[in-house]
Amino acid sequence: MSVAIRFNDIRKDFGPVRVLHGVSFELGPARIHGLLGENGAGKSTLMKILAGYEQASGGELIVDGHARRFDGSRDAEAAGIVLIHQEFNLAEHLTIAQNIFLGHEKRRGLLLDDTAMRRDARQLLASVGLSRDPDTKVRDLIVAEKQLVEIAKALSRHARLLIMDEPTATLTPSETERLFALMTKLRADGVTIVYISHKLDEVERITDDVVVMRDGRFVAASATAGLARQQMANLMVGRDVSDMFPEKGAAPPDAPVALKVTGLSVPGWVEDLSFDVRAGEVLGFAGLVGAGRTEAFEAIVGLRRRSAGTIELGGRALRLAHPRDAMRAGLTYLSEDRKGKGLHMNLSLQDNLTLMTLERYGTPLIDLKAGRRALETAVREFGIRTGDLASRARMLSGGNQQKLALAKFLQPDPRVIVLDEPTRGVDVGAKRDIYFLIHRLAASGRAVIVISSELIELIGLSHRVAVMRAGRLVATPGRDHLTEEELIAHATGTH
């Protein structure tokens, strides 16, 4: 059952750009290995080579003592190596069962055995703690449920080595606990697990050892017990990052109310939500998955129908029927789904940046030079790391995609900006950059709303945190009462 891996001088080139520089290290069998590094460190590329999605440009991959070169992911899966992608790899219009067995359908003679696939899918869903009918369409699932379907799909392949790329990014604490219990069981059964995560507290807790990469190179390997969390972070970025959060200071008590929402109701999601946020304030929104946070703000900006509620921007009541109306009024919302709703992955960096404000660059022809200057400014001010300004958004690492999305949604110069999971899947260095950017936005007089599943993030950034449970606002503790215990108690109803 167990599988051992050795990377020998693995190199990878994309055209003239080398992204892996002779990487060498080993992964022992039946262990949980944490693979750490900033976005762009080469972790995902190396794992795609292991899982057959990419071919190495040089070096040798050793699997159980034998040199291997996988011709595609199905070849790797036949060897028991399965990669769960960070970004969902699901067919939205198909059912859960159909997705789990897509390409590996069970048959009864010449016909598909739908009964057997539904039965086995139900068992797999139970093993990952997802209570959904296997005939449910994937498009009807929330983000966290899609992640669990991805895990169930991987388990159906009878993996001997399972690669998990940010698997808990969208999971609640209880769902994460179930996943960790499942990982522990798999390890006991002999499965080797590679766990890629930027949540160092989770890495510290669940892994047996860690491997650190930086800038496409191997940096260090150690038993997890031999590395403190701060040491992990410093190895990842190559410098001391002990000051993760800026000094936020006190909220401006006399600043004008920038956004006021009263009695907002969203059918099936939110009931009678009222809150306000002042200019210069960072207001956090906490709650378990399904609490209604995202749905509330989608309704506020016109992405979702609301049945009741009033919205005031700068003291003026508005009816926002479309995100364009919200943008013109001074309110922008950056979705948690940066690839699906934040950026156009196949467009260039410049086209993405200027898309929301084309009238600024068209007179009536598009002023490409002005767009180029805007991109150069954004790259400098937002710390976007790219080797080529003409590249497409999909060529950026996750953290740099998020920075580009932030720059794009700030192009209209909003007075209120809503950031939904702004650091999901982002490495520790990029997180720090984004935290300091949020601080600068508030210091410039903007009101910033941060929706996050990471309580430490909300505590470090926010002046106040609004806690939602089952579609209702249950508490709004101020900075003197911002603790993990306090927020969890409100979110779970145990306060």
Secondary structure, DSSP 8 states (H G I E B T S, - for coil): ----EEEEEEEEEETTEEEEEEEEEEE-TT-EEEEE--TTSSHHHHHHHHTTSS--SEEEEEETTEEE--SSHHHHHHTTEEEE-SS----TTSBHHHHHTTTS--EETTEE-HHHHHHHHHHHHHHTT----TTSBGGGS-HHHHHHHHHHHHHTT--SEEEEESTTTT--HHHHHHHHHHHHHHHHTT-EEEEE-S-HHHHHHH-SEEEEEETTEEEEEEEGGGS-HHHHHHHHHTS-----S-------TTS-EEEEEEEEEETTTEEEEEEEEETT-EEEEE--TTSSHHHHHHHHTTSS--SEEEEEETTEEE---SHHHHHHHTEEEE-S-IIIII--TTSBHHHHHHGGGHHHHBSSSB-HHHHHHHHHHHHHHHT---S-TTSBGGGS-HHHHHHHHHHHHHTT--SEEEEESTTTT--HHHHHHHHHHHHHHHHTT-EEEEE-S-HHHHHHH-SEEEEEETTEEEE--BGGG--HHHHHHHHHT--
